[in-house]
Amino acid sequence: MIHPSQEKPRLLFFRWAKPGLPGFLNRHLDEHVQTLEHFFEVRVIDRDCDYEAECDAFEPALSIFESGVYAGERSIRNTSSHPEVPKLGFLHSDPYDLARAVFLSDMDRWGVDQFFTTSVAMAEYTPEIADRLFVWPNSVDPAVFHPYPVEKNIPVLFTGSQERHYPWRNAVGRVLSRSFATMTMPHYGWGKAGGRTVFGQDYARLLSASIFVPACGSMSRDLVRKHLEIPAAGACLVAEDTPALAAFGFKDMQNCVLGEAGEIAGKLDALLSDPEQLKNITAAGHDLVHGNHVQSRRNQVLQWLQLQATRSPGERIVQAGPAGSLFLAPAGNVPAPFRTGGRDRENLAAGWQLLADRDTEGARREFLKCLNFYFIPEAVVGAAWTELAAGDAEAARDWTTQALVDTFTDRSAPDPDPVLWATHLRALLCSGERQQALAGALRFPELRHRELDRMRCRLGVPVPAPGTARPSVCPVPDHPGESWDAGIQRQLEACGQSPEGLHLAVRGSAAAGMPPPSGLRPRSYTVPKLRAAEHVLSRARRRALRRLRWRLRTGAVKRLRIGLSPLKQRLVTDEFSRILTDAVRREGLDGAVLFGEPSSSPLQRALERGLALNPSLPPLVVAEPGAQNGPENLDPARTAAFVSDAEAATGAADFLSGCALVVLANTVSPGGYRVFSGLASGNRLVLLAHDPVRGTALLGSTGRVRGRPGGAEVYPARRTEGSLP
């Protein structure tokens, strides 16, 4: 309720942050409250509580419930009380994180069905709530992020994580670090070590001392704080050209520098040679942020409250773009969700299409490309369905089990995502664990979703009374009923469960009062006693292995394994191999070429590990003896070359000098030394790592190609939007 005497309406903000978060994360949490305080009188509740008692004491006009990636143990009672107080959920998560499912579980339990998020990409990544999700965009505190009177002595500053889900940032970092004087601030993680991370005024001063600062919204191409903080502090923003940045007013070479990795160096060179243009672009970026994207301009939550108070039954609240205001529109007017064009979304769509075309190997590759970016639940479900179609129920269960461990153990969620749970039941059924599948279908009776209800029907479990379905963060493509039945039939048959599994499906349909699935008819089948005994033993063995894997993924064993991981790496691999693997997994590659005979050498194993971790899953092919180039369909600029035999690379110098990465083995041999010295003396490759004792070298492209007489350089044309840099 809004009191007439109040200058600002009252807001109860419920949040449970994990204990031990580093200072920079706590600062981010404080900034949310600070922004709300421009428009509300805010009381933060960060403990287990009774909702009715808190509302009685504070008399709020609005309650906001936060959940997501940083949420700790949380409990709130009596949330059904005070229905006159509007509720909003604040989804605090990356758009691809499993924390989205935990958030939806919390909101369902607390009776919240309208949501805000800071992620511009969230609607595209979570389409089942897109029609009731509003963007409360990131912003800056102008008292902290403004130009400071410091000398600009850092040409290029890199800050933030360099994990695999930041492909643009990693690609640009490799190019610019080979061409410009750069300063890199290590990312200390999100745990205790994160306490060393520079934030607040110290971070703003560092930005002010920099000329150019790249920022990346991950493979989701989101808009993050850095995109705003950099120009606000008086540095020139360098970023990927995305729909999200365009929506917030950023324009290439007008108020920032936008582009792909191959063209950024040329643009920075041009600006350094024209100080006046650089000054104008930097000033325009500063003015854009301070004029439009400071905390005092982020009033979307207040707009929602005001519109909610005047909304008629035939109206709905909609938003004019991710950076826009909210307004009322006819209830049937549902705008299309804003799309950032996330790189992993392309792989997901391709994976499901290939699976529909019965190309399980192609589908597996596309889903693994997503999972090489991050442990994305949508890709987990896709990978599980692919393994079932390929007849490997155990692999499918491994995928779903990993996600369920994350849900219950690491995220403290009371129940799982409904489609993930339905996929787990499907994998149980296909692996012959009928009783476990039946028991799983009886768990979480309040959890509703069409996919889960279908599995309950097929297992003979009565579907709960009609109720509100829980949105899923990993919905599977829509199938008509007949296609759904045919699909599970094919998976059961592929996994060798047609005799028993299909009979169970028929019995399940009968118990649920439904006709038998299309194409399924009971038939007599007698299993010989010996085969039955083998089946029982095999199932017992699989169950024991699964329990062992579960133990290794959870609790004290998991903590010990994580703690010993650095020691294991030092004992099993050497420093050069680790550098090689890391470089290969981060490079934007289409393929790799081996000059020489395949082997199990540590160097080749390191290369293969990097290729397996690379989001593009580039294949390794062996060059034909005496070949002067790699395969015709490979662009050298997106190819890694591994020269294990110098003789096999005779005549391939031009091809090698144009490659993104070149790995040389045995440089202490006469032929290996000739190849090494020839490539290292050119201007298209730089030495990234070298072990002169063992005779190994790693060279990387400078990002420039020779293309004019006299050694002048030109820059490659911009790649198609959405392709990996």
N, C-alpha and C positions, 0 to 999 in steps of 0.2 A: 504494500500500500504506500502511496506517495502522500506525505503530509504536506498540506499547503504552505506551512511555515518553513519547510525545508528548502534550502537553496539547492541541494543536491539530493537525489533519491538514495536510499540506503541499499547496499548490496552485500549479501553474504557470499563469501568466496570460500568454497570447500576445496582444500588441496592437501594431499598427503605426499610429501616429497621423501624419497629414499634418504636414509641417514648417510652422512659421509660424502655428500656430493661436493666436488671441488668448488672453489670460490667463484669461478667464472659462470658455472651453471646456476649457483644460487643467485648471482647477479642477474642472470636472464629471468629467473623466476620473479625477482623483485621488480624488474622492469615491467612485467605484466601488471602487477598491482599498481605500480607508479602510473601507468597509462590509464588504468581504470579510475584512479583517484582524480584525474582531470574532470571526470563527469559524475562520479559517485562518492558517497561516503562509504568506504569499504571496511568491512571486518573480515579478516582471514581466519578460518577455522582449520587448523592443521593437526587435529587430533581426532580420535574416535569420539563420537558425540551422539546426542539425541537431537534430531532435526527439529522436532516440535519445540523442545526447550530453547534451542538457539533462535528460532523464529519468534517465540514469545518474548525473549529478552531483547531482541534487536529490532523487531518489526520491519523486516526488509521489504523493499519494492521488487526485488529480484534476487534469485539465488542462482549462483553459477557453481557447477560441479566439474572440477578438473580431473582428468585421468589420462593415462598415456605412458610415454616412455620412462618418465622419472617417478611414476607413482609407486609408493611403498605400500606396506600393509595398511589397509583402510577398512573402516567399518562405520556406518552411519545408520541409525535406527529411525523408524517412524517417518520415513520420507513421504509417505502418503498423506501426512497431515498438512494443514494449511494449503489446500488446493488453490486458494485465491492468489498465492504468490507464484508468479511465473518462474519457470525453471529453464536454464540453458546448460548445455554441456560444453566444456572446453576441451577439444581434442588436441592434446599437446603431443605431437608425434611427427616423425617423418612420414611421408605419404605411403611408403613401401614397407613400413615396419609392422611386425605382428602385434605391436602394442595397440593398433587400431581395434583388433578383436577384443582385447582386454577392456578398452574404453567402451565398446558397445555392450559388453557384458555388464559393466558397472552402470551404464545409463539405463539399461533394461531393468536392473535391480532397483534403481532409485527413481524410476518413473519419469525419465527425461527423454524427450523425443525431438528437440530442436537443438542444433549444435553450431558452435563456432570453432574455427581453427585458424592458425596463422599460415598454414600451408596453402599456397595458391594451387598446387597440383592435387590436393586431397580429393576433390570431387571426381576427377578423372580416375584416380586410383581406388576410390571407394564408391562406385556408382550407385549402390543400393541405398545410400543416404544422401545422394547428391541433391535431391529436391528439397531437403531440409537442413542443408549445410551452408553456412555463411562464412566468408573470409573476413577475419579481423587481422589485417595484414601486419607484418613486422613494421617497426618504426624505430626512430632514434631519439635519444634524449639530447636536445640541442645544447644543454648545459655541459655535456661531456664530449659530444662529437661535433667539434668545430675546429677550424684551423688554429693551430698553436704557433707562437712565434719561435719556431725552431728552424734550423738549416735543413734544406732538402738535400740530404747527402746519401739517400738510398735510392738508386735508380729504379730497381724493381724489388718489391717486397712480396714474399710468399708466406702466408699464414694458413693454418688449418690442416685438417687431416689429408693424407695422401692415400687413403684406402681405395680399393678397387671401384667403389661406387662413385668416385669423382674422376671419371675418365677425361673430361675436358681439362680440369685443373692439372692432372698429371701430365697430359700431353703438352700443354702450354709450358708447364714447368721444365720439362725436358728441353724444349726448343729454346726458351729464353735463357735458361741457365748456361747454355752453350754459346750464347750470342751477346749477353749483357752481364754487367756486374749485378749480382742479385744477393739479397739477404733472405734466408729461410728461417722462419721461426718453427721449431719442432712442435708437433702436436703431442701433448703428453697424455692424451686419452681422457676418459670420463671417470676414472677412479681416483685413488689417492694421489697418484703421480700428477694428475691434472691440476693440483694446487700450484704448480710452477707456471701455469699458463698466464700470460700477461692479459689483463682485461681492464675495463674502466678507463680512467684518464691516461694511464700508462700506455694502454693499447692505442688510444686516440692520438697521443703524442707521436707514437711510432708511425701511425698512418700519415700524420702531418709531415713527418720527416721524409716521406717517400714520394717519388714522382709517379710511378705506376704501381698499382696493386691489383693483381688478378683475383677474381672470385668466381666460384662455381656453385651451382645449385644442385649438384649430384646428377646421376643419370636420369633423375626425374625432371630435371630442368626447372626446378622450383626457384622462387625468389627467397633468399635468405638474408639474415641481418647484414652480412658483409656487403651485399650489394648496395645497401643504404649507408652503412657506416663509413665506407671508403670515401665516397664523394663528399659526405657531410664533414669529414675531417680535413678536406682540402687536398686529397690525392685524386689522381685520374683513375677511374674504374676501368679495368680491362675484364671483359666477360664474354661468355658465349651468347650469341644472338638467339634469343628465345622469345616465344610469345609472352612469357611472364614478364620479362624486362620491358617489352614493348608496351604491355598494359600499364606499366608504372611510369611511362614517359621517357624511357631511355632510348636514345637514338645514336647510331654509330657516327663517330667523328663530329658530333654536335655537342653531346654532354658526356660522352664516354667513348671507349674503343670496344667494338664488338667484332667477333669473327672466330674462325676456326684456327687451330694451332698453326697451320702452314702459312697463314697470312698475317698473324699478329706481329711477328718480328718486323716485317716491312712497315707496318703502320707505326710502330713505336719509333723506328728509325726516322721516318718522315716527320713525326712530331718533335723529336729531339733536334732535328735540323731547322725547325720552325717554332721557336719558343713562344711567339705571339699566339699562334694557333693553339698550342698546348695550353697556354694560360687561359685562353677563352673557353676551351672545352672543359678544363678543370673547374673554372668558375661557374659554367653553366650547370655542371653536375651538382656542385654545391648548392646552387640556387634551387634546382629541381627538388632536392631532398628537403632542404630547410623550408621550402614553400609548401610542400605537399605531403611529406612523409615523416613528420615529427609526431611525437606522442599526442600532442594536443589536437591533431587532425584525425585521430583514430577513434571516432565516436560511433562506430557501427553498432556496438552493444547498446548504447543509449537509444539510437534510432530504432533498434528492434523493440525495445521496451515501450517506446512511445507509440510505435505502429501497432504493437500487440494490444495496447489499451483501446485503440480506435478501430481495429479490424472487425469487419462484419463477417458473418458466416460464409458469405460467397466470395471472400477475398483471401489472398495469401500474401505473405511477405516474400519479396524477391530482391535480388541484388543486381545492380548494373555493373557487372564485371567484377573481377577479383579486387580491384582497388576502388570500386564505386560505392555509392550510397545505397541504402535500402529504401524500398517504396512498396506500396500496395498494388496488387494486380488481380484480375479475375482468377478465381481458384483453378480454372482449367489452364491457365497460362503458366506452363512449366518451362523455363528457359533451359536450353541445352547446357550441360556443364562445361565450364571453361577447360580447355585442353592445353597442356604444356608440351605435349609430344614427347613424353618420356621414352628414352631409348629402350628400356626393358619392355614397354607396352607393345612395341613392334614384335619383339621376340615371342611374347606371350600369344599374340594373335596368330603369328605364324605357326607356333607349336600346336595350338588347337586345330588349325586348319590342316596341318600335316597329319595330325592324329585322326581327324575325320576322313582323310584320304587313305588311311591305313598305313601311312609311312611312319612306323614307330621309331626307326633310327633317326630320321629327320626331326621328328617331334622331340625326341630325347635331347638332341643337340640344342634345339631352340630353348627348351626349358632350362637346360644346364647353363646356357649363356646368361639367362636371368639370374640363376643362382650363383654364378661367378661374380655378378655384381654385388649380391647381398642375399641373405637368407629370406627370400620373398615368399610369403605363404601362398600367393597365387601360383607361383612356379612350383612349389612343393606339391600342391594338389595336381597340377598338370603333369609333373614327373611321376607321381603315383599312378595316375590313370594310364600313362604311357607304359609303365612297367607291367601293369595288369594286362594291357592289350598285348604286350610282348610275352606274357606268360610267366612273369617273375613276381609272384605275390610277395615274396620275402623282401625284395627291393622296395616294393610299394609300401610295405609296412615300416621299413626303415625310415622312409621319408616322412610318413605321417607321425611316427613315434618321435622323431626329432622335434617336430613342430609342437607336439603335445607336451613333451618335456619342457620346452621353452614356455609354453602356456601355463602349465600348472606349477612347475618348480621355480623357474626364473622370474615369472611375472605374477605369481600368487593369484591367478585367476580362479574363480569358483567353478567355471564351466568353459568349454572350448567353443571355438567358432563352429557353427552348425554344419557348414559344408565340409570343413576339415574333419569333423567327427563322422559325418556320413561317409566320407572317403575312407576313413579308418575302418568303419564297419564293412565297407565294400572289400577292402583288402583282407580283413579277417575272414569273410565269407569265401573269398577266392583262394585263401591259403588253407581251407578246410577246417578252420576254427569256428565251427557253426555255433557252439554253445557260447563262446566268447562274444561272437557277433550278436547273438540274441541278448546276452547280458548287457552288452554295450547299448543296444537299442532301447533297453528299459531304463538306462541311466538318464539323468537330466530330463525328466518328463516335461518340464516347463519350456524346454528349448525347442523352438519351432522353426522350420524352414522347409520349403517344398522339397528340396533334395533329401533332407533328413527324413521327412515324412514318407517319401517314396521308399527309402531303405527300410523304414519300419514296416511298411506294408509288405514288402517282399520277404521280410523275416517273420511275418505273422504277428507282429506286435500291434495292438490297437493304437491308432493315432490319437493323440490327446484331442480333447474338445477344441473346436475352432477358437483361435486366439491370435494375438499379434505375432507375426513372424519376426524372428531376430535377423537383422541384416547380417550378411556375411561379407568378409573382406576378400574372400576367394571364391566367388561364384563361378560355376562351370557354365559353358555355353548352353543356351536353352535348347532342349530337345522335345519334340512332340512325344507323347506317351509311348507310341510304338517304337520310336528310335531309342528311347531310354531303355525299354525292355530288351530290345535287340542288342544294345550296347553291353548291358550287364551279362547277357547270355554269352556273347562273344568272349568277354573277359573270363567268365567261369570256365568256358571250354578251353581257352588258351592256357589257363592255369591248371588244367587237368581235373577240374571239379565238376564236370558236367553230370556224372551219374548222381552224386549226392547233392551237389550244390543246386542243380536245376530242380530236383525234386523238392528241395527245401523252398525254393522260390515259388513253386506251384502251391505247396502247402501254405506258404505265407500269404499268397494272394487269396486263397480260399478262406483262411482265418480272418482276413481283413475285409471279407465280403466283396472282393474284386475278382474279375475274370482272370484266368491264367495269363501270364505274359505271352505276348505274341510269339508263336513258334515253339512254345514249351508244352509238352504233353508227357504225363507220367508214362514210364515204361519199366518193365521188369529188368532187374540187373542184379546179378549175384557175384559178389567179390570172393574169390578163392581165399581160404583161410590163411595161407601163407602170405598172400598179398595184403590181406587185412592186418596181419601182425606187423608186416613191414611198414604199413601206413601208420600204425599206432606208434611204433618206435621212432619213425621219422618225425612225427608230430611232437613227440616228447623231446627229441633232440633239438628241434627248432625252438620249442618253448624255453628250454634251458639256455640256449644261445641268446634268445631275446632278453631273458632276465639278466644275463651277464652283461649284454650291451647296455641295458637300462642302468645297471649299477655303475658302469663305466662313464655314463653320461650325467650322473646326478651325485649330489651329496659330497662327502669327504673325498671319495675317489676322484670325482671330477676336479675338485680343488687341487688335489695332489698332482693330477695329470697336467693341469694348466701350469702349476708351479714348476714342474719338471720339464715343460716343453722347451724353454730356452737351453737347458742343459742337454736335452736330447738333440737339438739342432746342432749344438757345438760338437757333440760326439759323433754324429752321423754324417754331417756335411762340413765343408770348409767355407771360409769367408767368400772366396771367389764364386763358389757355386751358389751361395745365398744371394749374392749381388746379381748374378746372372738370372736366377729364377725370378727375383723381384723385378728386374728390368723387363723381362719378357712378359710377365703377367700384367704389367702396367702399360705396355706399348700398344697403340692401336694397330693391330696386325690382321691381315687377311690370310696369311699362311707363313710357313717356314720351309726352307730348302736345305737339305743336307748334301754337302759335297764330300763324298767318301762313302765307306761302308757303314751301315747301321751297327751299333755296338751297345753294350751296357756300361760304358764308361761313366764315371761320376759326372763328367761335364755334359754328356748327352742326357743323362737322367735329370740333371738340373734344368736343361733346356726343356725337356718334356714336361717336367713339373710346372714350369712357367706357362707353357702352352695350355696345359690342362686347367690352370687357374685363370687364364685370360678370358674376359667376358665374351670374346668372339670365338673361342675354341678353335683357333687357327690350326689347320692340319699340317703335319710334317711330311714332306715328300722328298724322295731321293732324286737328286739330279742325275741325268743320264751321263755316263762316262764321256768326258770331253765336251760336255755342254758348256756353252758360253753364257747362257741365261738360265733363269728359272723357268717354271711352267708359263706358258703364254698368257694364262688368265690371271697371273699374279702381278700386281703393281709393285715394283721394287721398293717404292717409298712406304709400302705397307707390308713389307716382307722382312723376316729375320733369316739370316744365312748362317749356317754352321759349317765351318770348314774343318773337317777332321783329317783330311788328306789334301795337302797342297797340290799334288799332281792332279787330283780330280777337279780342282778349280782353275787349272791352266786355261787362260784365255777368257776368264769370267771377270776380269778386273773391273770393267765398266759396270757390269751388273752389280757386283759387290759394293762398289763405291756409291751406288744409288740406293742401297738398302737402308731400312730404318735401323736395324741392328746387325752387327756382324760378330760372330763368335769364332775365334781362331784357336785351334788346338795345336800343340807341338810347334810353337814359334821358335824353338831352339834348334830345329832342323833347318838345313839350308833353304829348302823350298818354303817352309813355313815362315822363315824370316823374310824372304823376298816378298811374300804376300803381305805380311804385317807391315814392313817398312813402306811398301808401295801405297797401301791404304792409309796409313797414319800420316804420310807426308802430303796428302791431298787436302783440299779445303772443304770437303763435303762430309767427312767423318771426324769425330773427335774421340780420344781415348777415354773410356768410362771406367775401366778397371784393367789391371795388368798384374800378372804374377810372373815375373821374369825367371824365377827359379824353376817353376813347373812348365813354363813356356805357354801360358794362356793369356788371351787378351779379349776384351770386349770393347767394341767401337760402336758409337751411335751417330745417327745423322744430326747435322746442325739444323735441319729443317729448311735448308736452302739447297737449290740445285743450280748447277752451272748451266747457263743457257745462252750466253752472249760471247762474242769474240773478246779476247783479251782478258778472260777470267771474270768479267762482270757477272753479277748474280741477279737472278730473277726469282720471284716467289711463286710457288705452285698456286693454281687457281683454287678458289674456295670449293670445298667439297659439298655434296648435296646435303641439305639440312637433314639432321637426324642420323647421319652416318657417324660411326665412331671415328674420333680424330686420330 
